[in-house]
Amino acid sequence: MNSFNNLFGDTPQLRVFDFLIENHFFDFPRAEIARGANVSYNSLKMFFPKLVETEILVKTRRVGKSDYFKFNMENTFVQNLIKMDWMLVKKDLFKENSLISMKG
């Protein structure tokens, strides 16, 4: 679990955000988002429409019967979410480096 989930808790929505942050260059069908985020498909179906409605996620294409989605990188919330995740990662790395240098 990364620092993002450690700070805000382990919920299906945050697992999805974490998965999409780590893979924000790619688009995925809903089933793959659920699998990658380790969330049940039924849980994802409960909040997925709201993510699309608020334009946090955007539909990128359709392959066969599957719609593909990705983070909307033009959305201010998404941009700030990614920045916050990077800030938390940097903070954790700084802590680890400080502990290593103190031991050495």
Secondary structure, DSSP 4 states (H G I P E B T S, - for coil): --HHHHHH---HHHHHHHHHHHTTT--EEHHHHHHHHT--HHHHHHHHHHHHHTTSEEEEEEETTEEEEEE-TT-HHHHHHHHHHHHHHHHHHHHHHHHHHHH-
